[in-house]
């Protein structure tokens, strides 16, 4: 059995349905901090050529900070290679899959919508919605916290994009289908009630394609232009009458190509909601499983900011991101050839003993807390501030309004080697 076969469990989505393999990561950080990982076939998805995996904090930061060595553009940023050259060209139109300086031009467009005044207004919206969600949970007494809390990032992104609130379920479904495609419960997500959508939303749904297959019989990519036809139809319709000051208004004025426009909408609508959608329920689960830390936070609400950072470290929302070697280089004692895939594993970096004392301990007073949950370097997450604001607001509202909050059943994890998420977290207030 080859080394790649031995370590393939780190790649398999089923591994993460059981839990993040922290013990495996610890072993690899110690003995094989940069090593080859196999890509076996998974269900309807074909096998891949394998990749270099990076597990230590310092090496992860080096990769993320060195686009001249480790490119986001050459092979894009998902472990699975695009199905065709046309698919690769298409996904390269998003800033997520570009390197400076092209990446910087697109990044400035989104950043321009997040002015201090706009962020303050968003924080007011976030705080009000967080209080409403906590009040709703108090009235019901019991709920699935994953379902309840997902409304906060979805509403926030709808506000940023200028999407009518009646259509916000479309954002939820798009994210499920694109990010959660390895999980059968999410791959065909269709929660939007047609009767409640705007005419624009209903017209988009009419263009939603059925899951396709490639000529070789394998499942087609959920990130291809064909698979995203309903999203892009909606984006163009929304851009025809954008809300003043929204990201859509700035995108319309920025002189983007058709592909750049479509992929920027894709990035903001999907990636913008996924970090808080995963981190909020995952962070709450960490608190509920550590009652001493929850009691400390109730007694010391001033610890909410560092508690949020520890929640992000302890429950890292994203498992990995890919780069492609732009030239032959060495990392962790391994020679990496030009064109080979390289993936950094964020949960492993966030448990690195070289950076975090007693890294498996959940400690809301931990400082410093140099986690990489929002990445590093030129691709550091533009939505990090909003994600933190949502986590702080909902945590504060829960503590203020719910004297008792506990688990009411088993948490159910998402089947995904990309997102560290929960599908269900039953909670009760008494």
N, C-alpha and C positions, 0 to 999 in steps of 0.2 A: 504494500500500500504506500502510495506517494505521500509526501508532506502535504501537498495540496488536498488530497483526499482526507487526510487526518484532520485538517483544519477547516474543511468545508462547512462544518456546523456553524461557524461564524457567519457564513453567507446565507444559510437556509432560513426562509421566513418562518418555518415551523418552530425554529429555535426560540424566536422572540415571542411567539404565542404562549410559550411556557414562562418566559422571563428573560431579561437581558443576561447574557452569560458572563457575569462579572468575574466569577472564579476563573473561567477560561481566559478572559482578558488579562487577569492578573498574571497568569502563567505565561501568556504570550508577551506581556510587557517585560517580564523578567528574563525570558529565555529566547524569544524570537520577536523583538520589538518591531521589526520590519520583515515580513515574510510573505510568501506566495499563498494565496487562497484559491481554492477551486471554485468553479461556477457550474455545478451540475444542473441538469434540467429540473425545473420546478413546475409540476402540473402542465399547463399548456404552454409554458415558456421554454424556449430552447436553451441548451447549455451554452456557456460562453468560454472564452479562452483563459479565464483566470485573471487575477490581479494582485498587485502588491498591496498589502494591508499595513497601516501605520497605527501603532497603539500607544506610544508614549506622548505625553503632553508637549514636550519640546519639539519633537519631530512633527507632530500634527501642526503646531504653530508655524514651523519652518515651511511646510508644504503650503499652507494657506497664505503665507506671506510672500511666496516666491512664484508669482505667475510666469516669470521668465523661464523657470525650470519646470513648473507643474501647471499646465495650461487648463483652463476651463473651456477653451474654445475648440481645441483639437478633436476631442471626442465627446464634448458636452460633460455634464456633471452627474449623470445617472450611471450606476454600475452597468445596467443592461445597455448594450450598444444599440443605437437607433437601427431600425430594421433595414433602412435603405439610405443611400447617399442623399436622396431628396429629403428624407426625414431629418438627417443630420443637418443639412443646410437650413431647414425650417427652424429647428430648435435653437440653432446658433443665433437666431434673431433676438433672443431674450438676453438681457444683461447678465443673467445668472450664468449663461454659457458663453461669455465673452471675457476677454482679457483687456487691461488698460492698453491704449487710451479709449478704444471703442466702448468698453464697459463704463468708463467714467462719464462719457457723454450721456448715455441712457440713465445712469444713476442720478445725474443732476436733475433730470426731469421729474422723477418721483420725489427727490429731496426738496424740490422747490414747492411742492404742495404741503410739506410739513413745516411751515413757518411757525415761529413761537406762538403767534395768535391762533393759528389753525390747531396746533397741538393743545393749547389751553381749552379751546372750544370742544375738541374731541374728548379731553379728559372730563369735562363737565357731562358730556353725553355718556361716557363710560361709567362715571360715578352714579348717575341717575339709574342707568340700566342695572348696574350691580346691586343697588339697593332694592330695585324691583324684583330681581331674581331671588335675593335672600328673603324678601318678604313673602314671595310666592312659595318658597320652600317651607317657611314657617307656617303658612296657612295649610299646606298640604300635609305636613308632618313627615312625609317620606317621598323620595323621588330617586330617579336615576340621575346622579350628578353629572355624568358625561353628557346626557341629553340636555339637561338644564343649563349647564355652563356653556355649551357650544353656542348658545344664542348670543353670548356677549361678543366673541370675536366676529361672528357672522354679521351682527348688527353694526359693529364698528367698521368692518370693511365695506358694508353697504353704504355707510355714511361717507367714507373716504372716496368711494367710486361714484357716489351719486346714484346708486341703484335704489329704486323705490323699495320701501320696506316690504311691500307685498311680494316682491320677487326674491327676498333674501334666501329663501329655501333653495333657490337655484345655486347660490354660492356654496351652500352646504353640500348639495349633491355633486357639484363639479369637483370639490375637494375630495369627497369620498371616492369618486370614480377614478380620479387621477392619482391621488396619493395612496389610497387604500386598495389599489387594484389587485393586490395579492390575497386579499381577504374576501371570501365569497359573500359575506354580508354587506360589503361596501362596494364591490366591483360594479354592481348594477344599481347603485343607490338611486332611488326615485321617490323622494318624500314630498316633492312640491305638489300641492293640491291645485289642479288646473283651474278650478273655479275661482280661486283666490288670487291668481296671478294677473298682472297687467296684460293687455293685448300684446305688448312687446315680449313678455315672458312666455305667453302661450305660443306665439309665433316661433320663438326659439325652440321650444320643446318639440314642435312639429318637425324640426330638422335634426333631432337627436338620433344618431345612427345606432343600429344594433351592433353589438360586439362583433368584430370581423376576424377573419383568419388570413394568414399569409398563404401564398401558393404552396409552401412546404407543409402546411397543416398546422403550424404553430399560431398562437394567438397574436393578433396585431397589436402594436403598441398603443396604449391609451393616451399617449402624448402626441400622436400623429395628428396632422391637420384634419384628416378625415374623421378621426374619433372625437375631435373637439368642435365639430361643425356647429352644434347648437350654441356653444359658448361664444364662438366668434360671430355668429349671426347676431346674438344679443349685444355683443360689444359694439358692433357697427351701428346697430339701432340706437343704443344708448348714446353713442358719440354724436349722433345727429342732433341731439338736444341735451347737451351735458349740463349738469348743475354747476352754477358759477363757483369758481374756486376749487372744484373737485379735481382729482387726478385726471379724470376723463377730459376736462376742459383744457388742462395743460398738455395732455397728450395730443389733443386735436390741433393745438397751436404749435406743436414742436417740430412739425415737418417730418414725422416718422414715415418710414415705408409701411406698406400694408402688413408685411410680416412682423416688423418691429412693433407696430401698434397692437396686433393680435397677441403677440407673445408677452407684451408688457401687461396687457389686461389679464392674461393667464397668470402671470407671476404675482401681480398684486392680489387678484381675487383668490388664488389658491394658496400660494406660499404665505401670503399675509395673514391667513387665518390659522394655518396649521400649527405653528409654534405655540400660541396660547391655547388652542384646542387640546393639545397634548399636555402642555405643562400645567394647566390649571387643575384638571382632575388628577393627574399624576402627582402634582405637588400636594394636593389635599390628601391623597391616599398616604403619602409619606407622613404627613402630620397626624392623621388618624391612627397610623400604625406606630406612632411614637407619642403616646399620650403625655409624657413628661414635657416634651417640646411644645405640644399644643397648650398645655397648662401654662408654661412659661410665656408663650405668646399672648395668651389671654391676660396674664398679669402685666405683661410689658408690650403693649401695642406699638411702642416706639421701635420694636424689633421687626416690624413688618418689612421694611426694605431689605435688611440682611436675610430675613427668612425667605423672601422671594428669590434672592440669589442662591440660597442653599437649595431651595426647591428646584431651581433650574439646573444646578449641578447634580443633585441626587437623582432627579428624574429628567435626564437629558432628552429633550423632545425629538431630536434627529439623531439617527444611529450613525449614518455615514454620509460623506459626499465624495465624489470622484474628481480626480484630475487625470491628465495624461502627460507623461514625460515629454517635454519639448526637445530635450536632447539627452544624451547619455549622462547620467549623474549617479552619485553615490549617496545613500541614505541609510543610516543605521548599520553600516558595514556591508550593505548589499549594493551591487551594481544594477541599476535600473536603466534599461535601454530605451532609447527614443521610441515613442509610440506605445509604450506599455501603460496599462491602467494602474492608477494609484488611488487607493481609498483611505481616507482618514476616518477613524472611529472615535466619535466624540464622547460616548459614554466611557470608553476606556481612558481617554485623556483626562476626563473629569474624575477618575478614581486613581490617578497616578500618585503613588506614594512619595514620589520625588517632589511633588508640589503640594499635596494635601495631606497633612498629618491625620492618621486614622481615617482614611478616605471612605470607608464603608459606614462610618458613623454619621447619622443625620444630626446636624448641629446648627441651629438657626442663628447662633452667635458667631459662626465661623468668619474670620477675617484675617488676612485677605482671602478673597475667593475668586481666583483667576480662572474661572471656568470658561470653556469654549462652546457653550451651548448656542451662542449666536455667531459662531465662526470667528474669524480673525482676518486681518489683512484687508485688501481692497473689496472683498465680498462680505465684510462684516454686515450683519443683517440690518437693513434700513428700518425695519419695523421693530427693532429691539425696544425702543422707548415705549411704543404703544403696547407691545406685549407685556412689558413690566408694569405699565400703568393699569392694564386690565387685571393682572394678577394682584396688584396691591389693592385695587378698588374692590374686587370681589372678596378677597381675604378680609379686608376691613369690614365690609358689609356683613359677612358671615359671623365674624366675632362680635360685632355690635348687636346683631339681631337674633342670634341663636345661642343661648346659654349652654345648650347641649347639642352636639353634632357627633354622630358615630356611624360606623358601618352597619348596614342592614342586610348584608349578604356578601357573596364572593365577587371580587372584581374580575372582569373578563377582559383579556388583553387582545389587542389587534394583531392579526397575523401579517407581519410586515418586517422586512429586513431594512427598511428605510426610515419609518416613523416609529418611535417608541410611544405607542398610544394605548388607551383603554377604550373598549366599546361599551362597557357597563360598569358603574360603580354605585350600587344601591346605598343610600344613606337615610338616616332618620334623625329627627330632632328631639325625640323624647323616648 
